[in-house]
Amino acid sequence: MTEHQYEISVDIAPLIKRIARGKHGSEHLNQEESQLVFSELLKPDADLLQLGAFLIAQRIKGETSAELAGFVQAARNHVPHFAESKPIPSAVDLPCYAGKRRAAHAYLAAALQSRDAGIPTFVHGVESIEGRITAWQILQGQGIQRANSLPEAQSIMQNDGMVYMDLAEISPDLHRIYQLRPRLGVRSFANTVARLLNPMQCEGQLNGFFHTPYANYMAEANVLLGQIRSLIFMGAEGEPELYADRQKVVKMQVGNDISDVHFEDCGHPPYPRIGKEPLNDIIEEFDKFLLTFEESRELSTLQRMKSAFLWANGKENITIKRL
């Protein structure tokens, strides 16, 4: 990122006005306009009134695929060393921005096993989430290194096969907006932008979401962003973890093609609905899970996720059916 990116300012009030005209009067922005307005709002000296207005207006209106793609392009310009970073062939991007409170992180067990099988994986997220156990809280107990910059992350991935990087280090500007949720009272599109960011430009991406409409928005945004392949699905507790009992909404994006896919119900008891108390039980459960793999539902999830990692890595042997 260069200093001159912050020197030129434009008047974005007319763009904010267009999306903030209410239920029947608001308009969507195109990809270029979205990139322009979010580039201005990501600046450290951005007008906080405009920022808050834009985030809330978008929350009410809802983002389009083109808008999300423009927001991601703007955010990438605020990622130090993004332009000069070189993708590691067949690496998998694993964005983890939800955390878990009801069951062990089976997808991380699959990520660790896939790493051992030669699939390089870039994990990113936020260090802590109130009331949940994050990916980093699990991975740091497994000896995974945390990088402070993309060049360092690339070096660690090449040596260890897996690395974690926090959004606070990936893009302090995007992280600042991401962290506004408690003050705004609602989730903003910054969460979705972080999931689509793919800071290491990995060829494959496994991306979970919680709200159904985002399946199409995120898949179509990845097409506009030139993502090589991604599996976008309703994930357990919003994390990139496929269900073994009832998998809803899976989109497979390969280049410009988006397909609906289906996983068979494995017939196991449903995913837990009640959170663990205390939360540290989830960390202990994960450690036991790595040793035994006795729970049939979690074992099925593990196998399903390992197939997903193979697919994202470029191997076409994922056990799914296209619809």
ChimeraX attribute file (.defattr): number of C-alpha atoms within 10 A of each C-alpha:
attribute: neighborCount
match mode: 1-to-1
recipient: residues
	/A:1	14
	/A:2	10
	/A:3	6
	/A:4	7
	/A:5	13
	/A:6	15
	/A:7	8
	/A:8	7
	/A:9	12
	/A:10	9
	/A:11	10
	/A:12	16
	/A:13	11
	/A:14	10
	/A:15	17
	/A:16	21
	/A:17	15
	/A:18	15
	/A:19	22
	/A:20	21
	/A:21	13
	/A:22	13
	/A:23	11
	/A:24	7
	/A:25	10
	/A:26	17
	/A:27	16
	/A:28	18
	/A:29	19
	/A:30	15
	/A:31	20
	/A:32	15
	/A:33	17
	/A:34	21
	/A:35	22
	/A:36	19
	/A:37	23
	/A:38	23
	/A:39	24
	/A:40	22
	/A:41	22
	/A:42	24
	/A:43	16
	/A:44	13
	/A:45	9
	/A:46	15
	/A:47	12
	/A:48	11
	/A:49	8
	/A:50	14
	/A:51	18
	/A:52	17
	/A:53	15
	/A:54	23
	/A:55	23
	/A:56	19
	/A:57	22
	/A:58	20
	/A:59	14
	/A:60	15
	/A:61	19
	/A:62	14
	/A:63	19
	/A:64	20
	/A:65	20
	/A:66	25
	/A:67	24
	/A:68	27
	/A:69	29
	/A:70	27
	/A:71	30
	/A:72	29
	/A:73	22
	/A:74	24
	/A:75	22
	/A:76	23
	/A:77	18
	/A:78	21
	/A:79	21
	/A:80	19
	/A:81	18
	/A:82	19
	/A:83	13
	/A:84	10
	/A:85	14
	/A:86	14
	/A:87	13
	/A:88	17
	/A:89	14
	/A:90	19
	/A:91	26
	/A:92	31
	/A:93	28
	/A:94	27
	/A:95	28
	/A:96	26
	/A:97	25
	/A:98	24
	/A:99	25
	/A:100	23
	/A:101	23
	/A:102	20
	/A:103	22
	/A:104	22
	/A:105	27
	/A:106	26
	/A:107	26
	/A:108	23
	/A:109	23
	/A:110	23
	/A:111	24
	/A:112	21
	/A:113	16
	/A:114	22
	/A:115	19
	/A:116	13
	/A:117	11
	/A:118	15
	/A:119	21
	/A:120	27
	/A:121	29
	/A:122	26
	/A:123	25
	/A:124	25
	/A:125	24
	/A:126	24
	/A:127	16
	/A:128	16
	/A:129	13
	/A:130	7
	/A:131	12
	/A:132	18
	/A:133	24
	/A:134	23
	/A:135	25
	/A:136	23
	/A:137	16
	/A:138	20
	/A:139	19
	/A:140	12
	/A:141	10
	/A:142	11
	/A:143	9
	/A:144	18
	/A:145	17
	/A:146	19
	/A:147	19
	/A:148	15
	/A:149	17
	/A:150	21
	/A:151	17
	/A:152	14
	/A:153	21
	/A:154	21
	/A:155	13
	/A:156	19
	/A:157	21
	/A:158	14
	/A:159	11
	/A:160	16
	/A:161	21
	/A:162	26
	/A:163	24
	/A:164	25
	/A:165	24
	/A:166	21
	/A:167	24
	/A:168	17
	/A:169	17
	/A:170	26
	/A:171	20
	/A:172	17
	/A:173	18
	/A:174	27
	/A:175	19
	/A:176	14
	/A:177	18
	/A:178	21
	/A:179	16
	/A:180	16
	/A:181	13
	/A:182	9
	/A:183	9
	/A:184	12
	/A:185	9
	/A:186	11
	/A:187	17
	/A:188	23
	/A:189	18
	/A:190	22
	/A:191	19
	/A:192	22
	/A:193	22
	/A:194	26
	/A:195	23
	/A:196	26
	/A:197	25
	/A:198	23
	/A:199	26
	/A:200	24
	/A:201	21
	/A:202	25
	/A:203	21
	/A:204	28
	/A:205	31
	/A:206	26
	/A:207	28
	/A:208	27
	/A:209	25
	/A:210	16
	/A:211	11
	/A:212	13
	/A:213	12
	/A:214	20
	/A:215	21
	/A:216	19
	/A:217	18
	/A:218	27
	/A:219	29
	/A:220	23
	/A:221	22
	/A:222	28
	/A:223	21
	/A:224	17
	/A:225	18
	/A:226	14
	/A:227	22
	/A:228	18
	/A:229	26
	/A:230	27
	/A:231	24
	/A:232	24
	/A:233	31
	/A:234	25
	/A:235	22
	/A:236	25
	/A:237	18
	/A:238	19
	/A:239	25
	/A:240	29
	/A:241	27
	/A:242	28
	/A:243	26
	/A:244	26
	/A:245	19
	/A:246	16
	/A:247	18
	/A:248	15
	/A:249	19
	/A:250	24
	/A:251	23
	/A:252	19
	/A:253	23
	/A:254	19
	/A:255	15
	/A:256	14
	/A:257	11
	/A:258	18
	/A:259	14
	/A:260	13
	/A:261	16
	/A:262	16
	/A:263	19
	/A:264	13
	/A:265	11
	/A:266	15
	/A:267	12
	/A:268	14
	/A:269	11
	/A:270	11
	/A:271	16
	/A:272	11
	/A:273	10
	/A:274	9
	/A:275	14
	/A:276	16
	/A:277	10
	/A:278	9
	/A:279	16
	/A:280	14
	/A:281	16
	/A:282	22
	/A:283	19
	/A:284	12
	/A:285	13
	/A:286	19
	/A:287	17
	/A:288	13
	/A:289	18
	/A:290	15
	/A:291	8
	/A:292	9
	/A:293	16
	/A:294	11
	/A:295	11
	/A:296	14
	/A:297	19
	/A:298	23
	/A:299	17
	/A:300	20
	/A:301	22
	/A:302	25
	/A:303	16
	/A:304	21
	/A:305	26
	/A:306	21
	/A:307	20
	/A:308	29
	/A:309	30
	/A:310	20
	/A:311	22
	/A:312	26
	/A:313	24
	/A:314	19
	/A:315	12
	/A:316	11
	/A:317	10
	/A:318	16
	/A:319	13
	/A:320	14
	/A:321	10
	/A:322	11
	/A:323	7
